[in-house]
Amino acid sequence: MTPPSPTRFLTGITTSGTPHLGNYVGSVRHSVRFSRRADVQSFYFLADYHALIKVDDPVRIQRSTLEIAASWLACGLDPERVTFYRQSDIPEIPELTWFLTCVTGKGILNRAHAYKASVDKNVAKGEDPDADVSAGLFMYPVLMGADILMFNAHKVPVGRDQVQHIEMARDMAQRFNHLYGEHFTLPEAEIDDAVATLPGLDGRKMSKSYDNTIPLFTPRAQLQKLIGSIVTDSRAPGEPKETEGSALFQIYQAFADAEETAALRKAYAEGIAWGDAKQLVFERIDREIAPLRAHYEALINDPAQIERILLAGAEKARALSQPFIGRLRHAVGLRRLEAPAAATTRKAAKVARPSFKQYRDSDGQFYFKLLDAQGELLLQSRAFASPQEAGRAIGRLQQEGGAALAALAEQLEPADNDRMRAAAEALEALAAPSLAASGG
């Protein structure tokens, strides 16, 4: 039996500042562990195009890129096992952004949280609603959609406040698929409630925006000083203390095991002094971070090594993005002139080529079929439990052509030899534009 295709996970981090403990417990640590699973294909990228929306200091963006890359690698991300790349090294991403821009309604972007927050802030001050709102901020969700859809990610780990971006990426994919045929898998948000959201020095969420962060690889002495500055209440030594709402306790809990957490909870109830509690928190964090800190320092002092790793990751990523953008260019009509004449209308273009149709039947299961240029059935799938599973099978057939038929035989209804030959030819015809568009 052929093993199922791995699930594609995609994670990005904006290169706008120094990684902090909140990034570590909220994303990096969990993602690195997850990337080691055999059933997962992981994509990690440094979102430096996104940084341009927030930061106009070139030196800061360059330094942040170096620090974030070094942090991921120091925490155990294996560039041989995953696809680890810098967003700006993939020129197909901005091209896809434009394709998606042309099928995305302005009304959808009007509802984006970041844009609405800026408008509401301006209105509250009595200013023009769009004062100081750049087109980059407005179009931010489309660029994020391109990041996700370029590699047909199945799952995107996000916090609950970012689910809207995944929903918007799905809307863009559905609109494009409706107009030009099935090209994109519909991504899903992956929310892990077990992943911690860390409070900062002042008790609010740890964030560069609040200037309340603890840098991930700050020197040991500075780490101790910062933890010592975490805001606590005025209860004296010997007075019982509440764990509920205690930023210090929450930070400790993100690093400690159940036994350690229970011990500190007991110490709180018994009136531990805040200075002693802060020392416990410092020692527990440093025990986990110290071994990584040495690796980080070695990496940060060898930027050429990190550059080589990122360029190798970009090459791996572009092995997927280049042929895919070729197929998308052909789909929208950006075609070589010596190719067979294109249909003059979009409707005619749709029936002129083989196409996939994905649907949900009355049994509640999900199916797809491959139709030839005249609408005749070539392939019929068996039932899938979810549209994502069906989409993954379609994606594999689109990418690998007729070669994928044998591997996916158990997911397809039997067909006679003539129809299988016709299906293989149709799949090759769907894949062929990518070769022409990329000069192959």
Secondary structure, DSSP 8 states (H G I E B T S, - for coil): ------EEEEEEEESSS--BHHHIIIIIHHHHHHTT-TTEEEEEEEEHHHHHHH---HHHHHHHHHHHHHHHHHTT--TTTSEEEEGGG-THHHHHHHHHHTTS-HHHHHT-HHHHHHHHHHHHTTS-TTTT--HHHHHHHHHHHHHHHHTT-SEEE--GGGHHHHHHHHHHHHHHHHHH-S-----EEE--TTS---B-TTSSB--GGGT---BTT--HHHHHHHHHTS------TTS----TT-HHHHHHHHHS-HHHHHHHHHHHHTT--HHHHHHHHHHHHHHHHHHHHHHHHHHHT-HHHHHHHHHHHHHHHHHHHHHHHHHHHHHHT---TTS----SSHHHHHHTS-EEEEEE-TTS-EEEEEE-TTS-EEEEB--BSSHHHHHHHHHHHHHHGGGHHHHTGGGB----HHHHHHHHHHHHHHHHHHHHHTT-
